[in-house]
Amino acid sequence: MRFGRVLALAAATSLALAGCAGGGSSSSGDGSTLKIGFMGDLTGENSGIVIPPRNGAQLAIDEYNATNPKTKLELKPYDSQGKPDQATSLITTAIGSDKITALIGPAFSGESKAIGGQLEQNKIPSVSPSATNPGLAKNNWSYWHRVVANDDDQGPAIANFLITAKSPKSAFVISDDQEYSVGLADAFEKTFKDKGVAVQRDKFPKDAPDYSSTVQKVKAANPDIITFGGYYAQGGPLLKQLRDGGVKAIFATGDGSLDPQLISGAGAAAAEGAVIGCPCNIPDAGAANDFATKYKAKFNVAPAIYATEGYDAATAIINAVKAGNTTGETINTFLKTVDFKGASKQIKFKANGEPETAAINVYQVVGGVIKNLGASTEAKITG
């Protein structure tokens, strides 16, 4: 759904909800309100990936505030549009004048890399529901955490799934020049090479006007498998141009493209059969799932990508506040010990902020909709 109006309305509605908590920020624990930031692309080209986790975080905080706790929480949104330079400017405001105590996010890897040092310096704990670049865990940041597996888990899981399902002899790996895209493509390429699959690769600028050069290279290579390491904003049009160019090889991508806009961007016929991996757990529509029921009741839409992870990221911080921690330092200390069953998975962090659980699910476009095939080690491809 490249539906700009729908996304704009969803974003506006959720932003309004996020502002309902009101109140100032204090860490006195005397009936005051702490500000918890949420940073990510809320109105830009990839907002479809970020609105669900922001909604999940809002749901968790609203549920907590409804218990009339001694210290309430306000979710303060920061719309970075996924741009690292915009995130850098916003975090200065968030820490300075807004005085946030903790941050859920940033949602994307590039912006996470850009502001991680500022968060560390100012002792602001962060929990990302969706940033997956492996390098984020290698910066020696003690205030950084994420609840999702990284691309060193995601990339190999997707590649190995394809190898098991299709026994390819050759693969073509594509990325744009964004931090996330390159990292995931690197993981695809390494896994294919390690398993003896011949690999060719190409990269294009994020804002390239078209992908004809890449399409020609793929056609010449005639691969069995194509993997793309980017977001749906580029992935949809790329897939359309590949199919229009006569390329029929199976197309696979990662969590950045797990949104119906991959289908609308490519066209239903071109998108059919596309495989999408994700370190996320999206409850199936109509499933008897407590989180899905609560989410649908509040937002009048089924939970989508990273909605459960947004809820769990917020819950980790909420549990710290419940335990009496109302400063960045004490919340961060508590996060090192959290261990609870979340909506997405068991939530527990390693010493470097990585999650203990690194499960990857596989999804596929079947009949014009995205279907959950299950864990990558067990899923069966259609077609």
Residue pairs with C-beta under 8 A, 6 or more apart in sequence:
1 7
1 48
1 260
1 261
1 263
1 264
2 236
2 261
2 264
2 265
3 264
7 43
7 47
7 48
7 51
8 43
10 51
10 301
11 42
11 43
11 47
11 51
13 299
14 42
14 51
14 54
14 55
14 58
14 77
14 299
15 42
15 77
15 79
17 55
17 58
17 62
18 38
18 54
18 58
18 75
18 76
18 77
19 77
20 62
21 33
21 61
21 62
21 65
21 72
21 73
21 74
21 75
22 33
22 74
23 32
23 33
23 72
23 74
24 32
24 33
25 32
25 33
25 34
25 35
25 74
25 98
25 99
25 100
25 101
26 32
26 33
26 34
27 34
27 101
27 326
27 327
28 326
29 70
29 71
29 324
29 326
30 70
31 70
31 71
32 71
32 72
33 71
33 72
33 73
33 74
34 71
34 72
34 73
34 74
34 101
34 102
34 321
34 326
35 73
35 74
35 76
35 98
35 99
35 100
35 101
36 61
36 73
36 74
36 75
36 76
36 100
36 101
36 102
36 103
36 104
36 314
36 317
37 75
37 76
37 77
37 78
37 94
37 98
37 100
37 102
37 103
37 104
37 105
38 54
38 57
38 75
38 76
38 77
38 78
38 103
38 104
38 105
39 77
39 78
39 80
39 87
39 90
39 91
39 94
39 103
39 104
39 105
39 106
39 107
39 111
39 115
40 50
40 53
40 54
40 78
40 79
40 80
40 82
40 105
40 106
40 107
40 108
40 111
40 130
41 47
41 49
41 50
41 79
41 80
41 81
41 82
41 107
41 108
42 50
42 51
42 54
42 77
42 79
42 81
43 79
43 81
44 79
44 81
44 82
44 83
45 81
45 82
45 231
45 233
46 82
46 108
46 231
46 232
46 233
46 256
47 81
48 232
48 259
48 260
48 261
48 304
48 305
49 107
49 130
49 231
49 232
49 255
49 256
49 258
49 259
49 305
49 306
50 82
50 107
50 108
50 130
50 306
52 303
52 304
52 305
52 306
52 307
52 310
53 104
53 107
53 129
53 130
53 305
53 306
53 307
53 309
53 310
53 311
53 313
54 75
54 77
54 104
54 310
55 295
55 298
55 299
55 307
55 310
56 129
56 295
56 303
56 306
56 307
56 308
56 309
56 310
56 311
56 312
56 314
56 343
57 75
57 104
57 129
57 310
57 311
57 313
57 314
58 75
58 314
59 294
59 295
59 298
59 299
59 311
60 310
60 311
60 312
60 314
60 315
60 318
61 73
61 74
61 75
61 314
61 318
62 298
63 294
64 72
64 73
64 318
64 321
64 322
65 72
65 73
69 321
69 322
71 321
71 326
73 317
73 318
73 321
75 104
75 314
76 94
76 98
76 100
78 87
78 90
78 91
78 93
78 94
78 105
79 90
80 86
80 87
80 90
80 106
80 107
80 108
80 111
82 107
82 108
82 110
82 111
83 110
83 111
84 110
84 111
84 113
84 114
84 115
84 179
85 114
86 111
87 106
87 111
87 114
87 115
88 114
88 115
88 118
91 103
91 115
91 118
91 119
92 118
94 100
94 103
95 118
95 119
95 122
95 124
100 124
101 124
101 326
101 327
101 328
101 331
102 124
102 125
102 126
102 127
102 317
102 328
102 331
103 119
103 124
103 125
103 126
103 127
104 126
104 127
104 128
104 129
104 310
104 313
104 314
104 317
105 111
105 112
105 126
105 128
105 129
105 131
106 112
106 115
106 126
106 128
106 131
107 128
107 129
107 130
107 131
107 306
108 130
108 131
108 179
108 180
109 131
109 132
109 133
109 136
109 179
109 180
109 183
110 133
110 178
110 179
110 180
111 131
112 126
112 128
112 131
112 133
112 136
112 144
113 133
113 135
113 136
113 139
113 179
116 126
116 136
116 139
116 141
116 144
117 139
117 141
118 124
119 125
119 126
119 141
119 143
119 144
120 141
120 142
120 143
120 144
122 328
123 143
123 328
123 329
123 332
124 143
124 328
125 143
125 145
125 317
125 328
125 331
125 332
125 335
126 143
126 144
126 145
127 145
127 146
127 147
127 313
127 314
127 316
127 317
127 335
128 144
128 145
128 146
128 147
128 148
128 313
129 146
129 147
129 148
129 306
129 309
129 310
129 312
129 313
130 146
130 148
130 255
130 280
130 305
130 306
130 309
130 310
131 146
131 148
131 180
132 146
132 148
132 149
132 150
132 151
132 154
132 180
132 183
132 184
132 254
132 255
132 279
133 150
133 151
133 179
133 180
133 183
134 150
134 151
134 152
134 183
134 187
135 183
136 144
136 146
136 150
137 144
137 146
137 150
137 352
137 353
137 354
138 352
141 353
142 332
142 353
143 328
143 332
144 353
145 316
145 335
145 349
145 353
146 353
146 354
146 355
147 309
147 312
147 313
147 316
147 342
147 344
147 345
147 347
147 355
148 255
148 279
148 280
148 306
148 309
148 355
149 279
149 355
149 357
149 358
149 359
149 360
150 279
150 354
150 358
151 180
151 183
151 184
151 186
151 187
151 229
151 254
152 187
153 279
153 358
153 360
154 184
154 187
154 254
154 255
154 277
154 278
154 279
154 360
155 184
155 185
155 186
155 187
155 188
155 190
155 191
155 229
155 254
156 187
156 190
156 191
157 277
157 360
157 362
157 376
157 377
158 188
158 227
158 252
158 254
158 275
158 277
158 360
158 362
158 376
159 171
159 187
159 188
159 191
159 192
159 195
159 227
160 191
160 195
160 376
161 275
161 277
161 362
161 376
161 377
161 379
161 381
162 168
162 171
162 225
162 227
162 250
162 252
162 275
163 192
163 195
163 197
165 380
165 381
166 224
166 225
166 250
166 381
168 197
168 223
168 224
168 225
169 197
169 198
169 224
170 197
170 198
170 199
170 200
170 221
170 222
170 223
170 224
170 225
171 188
171 192
171 197
171 198
171 199
171 200
171 223
171 224
171 225
171 226
171 227
172 199
172 200
172 201
172 202
172 217
172 218
172 221
172 223
172 225
172 226
172 227
172 249
173 185
173 188
173 189
173 192
173 199
173 200
173 201
173 202
173 226
173 227
173 229
174 185
174 201
174 202
174 203
174 204
174 214
174 218
174 226
174 227
174 228
174 229
174 230
174 238
175 181
175 182
175 184
175 185
175 201
175 203
175 228
175 229
175 230
176 203
176 204
176 205
176 206
176 208
176 230
176 234
177 203
177 204
177 205
177 206
178 206
178 230
178 231
180 229
180 230
180 231
180 256
181 206
181 229
181 230
181 231
181 234
181 256
182 203
182 229
183 229
184 229
184 230
184 254
184 256
185 201
185 203
185 227
185 228
185 229
186 229
187 229
188 227
188 229
189 199
189 201
192 198
192 199
192 225
193 199
197 225
200 217
200 221
200 223
202 213
202 214
202 217
202 218
204 211
204 213
204 214
206 234
210 237
210 241
211 237
211 238
211 241
211 242
212 241
212 245
214 238
215 241
215 242
215 245
215 247
216 245
218 226
218 242
218 245
218 247
218 249
219 245
219 246
219 247
222 249
223 249
224 249
224 250
225 249
225 250
225 252
226 242
226 247
226 249
226 250
226 251
226 252
227 251
227 252
227 253
228 234
228 235
228 238
228 239
228 251
228 252
228 253
228 254
228 257
229 253
229 254
229 256
230 238
230 253
230 256
230 257
231 256
231 257
232 256
232 257
232 258
232 259
232 261
232 262
232 265
233 261
233 265
235 253
235 256
235 257
235 262
235 265
235 266
236 257
236 261
236 262
236 263
236 264
236 265
236 266
236 271
237 265
237 266
238 266
239 251
239 262
239 265
239 266
239 270
239 271
239 274
240 265
240 266
240 267
240 270
242 251
242 270
243 266
243 267
243 269
243 270
244 270
250 273
250 274
250 275
251 273
251 274
251 275
252 274
252 275
252 276
252 277
253 262
253 274
253 275
253 276
253 277
254 276
254 277
254 278
255 276
255 277
255 278
255 279
255 280
255 305
255 306
257 276
258 276
258 278
258 280
258 282
258 305
258 363
258 370
259 304
259 305
260 369
260 370
262 271
262 274
262 276
262 365
262 370
263 271
263 365
263 368
263 369
263 370
266 274
268 368
271 365
271 368
272 365
272 366
272 367
272 368
273 364
273 365
273 366
273 382
273 383
274 364
274 365
275 362
275 363
275 364
275 381
276 362
276 363
276 364
276 365
276 370
277 360
277 361
277 362
277 363
277 376
278 305
278 360
278 361
278 362
278 363
279 358
279 359
279 360
279 361
280 305
280 306
280 308
280 309
280 344
280 361
281 308
281 309
281 343
281 344
281 345
281 359
281 361
282 303
282 304
282 305
282 307
282 308
282 361
282 363
282 372
283 289
283 291
283 292
283 302
283 303
283 308
284 372
285 302
291 303
291 307
291 308
291 311
291 343
292 302
292 303
295 301
295 302
295 303
295 307
295 311
296 302
296 303
308 342
308 343
308 344
309 344
311 342
311 343
311 344
312 342
312 343
312 344
312 345
312 347
315 340
315 342
315 343
315 347
316 335
316 338
316 340
316 347
317 331
317 335
319 334
319 338
319 340
320 330
320 331
320 334
320 335
320 338
321 331
323 334
325 331
325 333
325 334
335 349
336 349
336 351
338 347
338 348
338 349
339 346
339 347
339 348
340 346
340 347
340 348
341 347
345 355
345 357
345 359
346 356
346 357
347 355
348 355
348 356
348 357
349 355
349 356
350 356
359 375
360 375
360 376
361 372
361 373
361 374
361 375
361 376
361 379
362 372
362 373
362 374
362 375
362 376
362 379
362 381
363 370
363 371
363 372
363 373
364 370
364 371
364 373
364 381
364 382
365 371
366 382
371 382
373 379
373 380
373 381
373 382
